[in-house]
Amino acid sequence: MSRVLDFRDVVVRRNGRHIVDEFTWSVDDDQRWVVIGPNGAGKTSVLRIAATLDYPTSGSVNVLDESLGRTDVFELRPRIGFASTAMARRIPADETVRDVVMTAAYAVMGRWNEAYESLDERRAQRVLAEWKLDALADRLFGTLSDGEQKRVQIARAVMTDPEILLLDEPTASLDLGAREELLQLLSGYALEPGTPAMVMVTHHVEEIPVGFTHVLLLSDGKVVAQGPIEDNLTEETLTETFGMPIRLTKDDGRYAARAV
C-alpha cells in the first residue's frame, strides 16, 4: 500500500474568499473515495488540485510522491486519469470515439499527425469494450448521448493505465437508465483488484457506486467527516454537511437520502 495523494493544511483563496480552508486529506492506492457536499463546498477545487490543474494558495500537496510546485506537472499528468464535463467541452465534436480514447496516449485532444503503435490501438479497443463502447468506435463524439459521452471520457481517462483516477460528477445530467448503467460499470471497475485509486465527486449519495470504500464530506471548504464510508456516511454527518435534517438508508449496497 502506498500513498497517492496527500494534502496538508491546504487553503484555496479566490477573490478574498476561502474556497478550501485548512484542508488535510490523504488517499492510498487501494482506496476508492467519494467526495460529497453542496454547491460551493470546494469539491471541484480539491479535485483540480489533485489533477495538477490548479495550485493551492497555501499548504502542501503531494501527488504520486511528487510535491506540487516543485515538479514538472506535464510529466506527472499522464500518470493521472481525469474526467470532467469541462474537459468534455474540449473534445472535438467530429472526432471518432476510437480517436478520442486513443489520443490520450499523447495527452492531446484531437488526432493530428501522431504515430500510434499497434499496442496503443489494441489497448484503445480493449478499453472501449470494457466500457461498452466498442460498437460506437466509429461514431463521432458530437453525435453521442450524454451517457455515452460520459463513458467515453472515462475510457479516455483509463486509456493510459493511470495510477489514480479522478472523476468530477460523472453521472451529472444523466437519465435514470444511463446513470444506472454507468454506476454498474464504475462498480465493476472499482472492485477489480488491479484498479488504481479512485476519487469521484458527486452531490448525491444515490450515485455512490458499490465498491467505494471511503467518503469525504465537505461544507464551506471545510471537512465535516472523512474516512471509511461505513463509519463516516451517516445521517448526522449528512445533516451537518447540507444544513438540514437528512434521513439515510442503505439497500443492497446502495444509499439513498432525503430530508426529514
N, C-alpha and C positions, 0 to 999 in steps of 0.2 A: 504494500500500500504506500502511495506517495501523494504528496500534496500538489494539486494543480492550480489552485487559486488561494491567495492569502491577502486579505485586506486588513490593514491595521490603522485605526483611528482616521479613517478617510473622511474628508469633508469635500463636498462639491458645492461651490457657491456661484450663483448666477444672478446678476443684477441686484446684488446685495442680499439675496435670499439663499438660505442653506437648503439645497435640493436634497443633499445627503449630509448627515450630521453625526460626526464621531462614530463612524460605521466600522465595525470589526467583524470579519466573517472569513471562514475558510472552507474549502472543498477538497475532498480526497478523490483519488481516481476511481474508486469503486462506488461512489455515491451518485444518486440522481436527485437533484434538488428542484423543487417548485417554489417560485417566488410569487407571493400573493400580496396584494394591497390595493387601496383605492387609487383613482387617478391622482397623479402628482405626488405619489408616495416615494418616488425615487427608483422604482424598479428598472426602468429602461436605462437610466443613468448608470446604475450599477452594472447592468449587462453590457453596455457600450464600453465601460472601462475594462471589464473582463475580456472584451473582444479587442482591446488595444485601440479602439477608435476614438476614445476620449481619455483625458487625464484628470486626476483629482486636483482640487485646489491645494489640498494639503493631505498629509498622511502617506503611507507607503502601500504599494500594490505589487505583489509578485505573481506572475503568470507563467506557469510551466517552468518554475525555478529561475525566471528572468525578472529583474527589477524594472518595472515600468518607469521610463525616464532615463534609464541607463543602458538600454538595449536597443538594437535595431528592430523596430516593430515590423518592418517589411519582411524580415527573415522569420519572425515569430508568428505572423498571421497565418501562414499556410498550415501551421500545426493546430489551428483553431477553426472549428466549424461554426458558422454563424448564419442564421436565417432570420430575416425580419421583413415586415411589409415595406419599410423604406428601401431595403435592398432590392426587393422585387421590382420597384419602380425604375431601377437602373437597368433591368434586363431588357434588351431589345425585343419588341413585340414580334418581329419577324424572324427571331432565332428559333431553330428547331429545339425540341425538348432534349434530344440527344446532345446537341452542342451546348445548351445551357448547362448541362451537368458536366460534360467533358471539359469545358473551358476552365473549370475550377482547378484543373491540373496546372494551369498557368496563372491562376488568380486574376483572370480577366473576364470582363463582361462583353460578350460578342466575339464570335470567332473571326479571325482575320487571316494571318499567314503563319500561324503556329503549326509546327510539325508534331503530330501526335504519334506515339508509338502504339503498336498493336496492344500492348499491355494497358494503355490508357483506354483504348476502345473497348476491350474486354471488361475492364473494371467499370466503365460507364454503363455498359449493357447489364452487368450483374446488379449494379445499384438500382438501375431502372426497374429491373424485375423485382427486387426486394421491396420497392415502394409502389408496386403495382402500376408502373408507368411504361412498361415495355411496349404495350400496344399503342402508346401515344408518342413513341420515339421520334416519328417524322412529323408530328403536328407542330404548328407554330405556337410559341409560348402565348402570344396575344389572343389565341382562339380558345384557350383553356378556361374551364370554370375556376372559381376561386379555390375550391377544394383541390383541384388538380394542380393549380399553380403553387399552392402551399406545399404539396408533396414534392413538386419539382425543386422548390427552394431547399427543402430538407435533403433531398437526394444530392443536390449540388453540395450542400454543406458536409455530407459524409463521404463525398467522392474521394477526397484526399486522405481518407483514413485518419481523421483528426484525433488529437489527444484529449480534447474537450469539445463538447457540442453545446452551443448556446442557441436557444430558441426564444424569440420575442413574440409572444402571443400567436403561436402557430395555428390556433383554432378560431381566431377572431374572424367574425363576419361569415362563418360557415353555417350552412343549414344543418339540421339535426343529423341527417344521413351522412353528409360529408364530414361533420365533426366526429361522429362515432367511428367512421372508417379510419380517420387519421389517428384517433386515440387508440384504436386497436393496433395499428401499425407501430405507434410510439411505444405502446406497452410491450409488444413483441421485441422491439429493438432494445428497450430498457432492460429486459430480462435476459438478454443474451450475455453469456459470460465475457465475451471479448469487446463489449461495447465500452466506449470511453465514458468519462464523467459527463453528466448531463445537467444543464441548468435551463429551466423553462419558466418563462414569465407568463402569468395569466391573472385574470381578475376573478375567476370563478373556480370554486372547489370542485364543481362538476366536471371540470376539464383536466383534473389530475389523472394522468394515466396510471393504471395498475402497474406496479413495479417501481414506482418512485419511492425513494427511501427517506428523504429529508424535506423540511419545509422552512422557508424564511418568510416571516410576516413583517411587512414594513408599513409604517404610517408616518406621514410628515417627515420622511427622510430618516427616521429612527427605527431601530429594531424593536419589534414587540415580542417576538419569540423566534427562536431558531434551534434546529436540531432534528432528531428523528421524528418522523411525521406522526407516529402513533402518540407521542408524548406532547407534541407542540401544536398540533392542529386540533384545537378544542373550541367549544362554544365560548369559553372565557377569552381566549386569545383572539378569536374572530370578532367578538363583541368589541374588544378594545381596538382592534385594527380598523374596523369600519364605523365605530362610534354609534352603534345601535345594537339592541339585543338580537343575537343570532342563535338559531337552533341548528345543530349539525347532526346529520345522520350518515350512516355508512351501511351499504348493502353490497355484498359480493365484491368487496374491494374498491367500490366507487363511493365517493362522497356526494352529499347534497346539503345545501344550506338555504335557509330562508329566515326572514325577520320574524321575531316572536310577536 
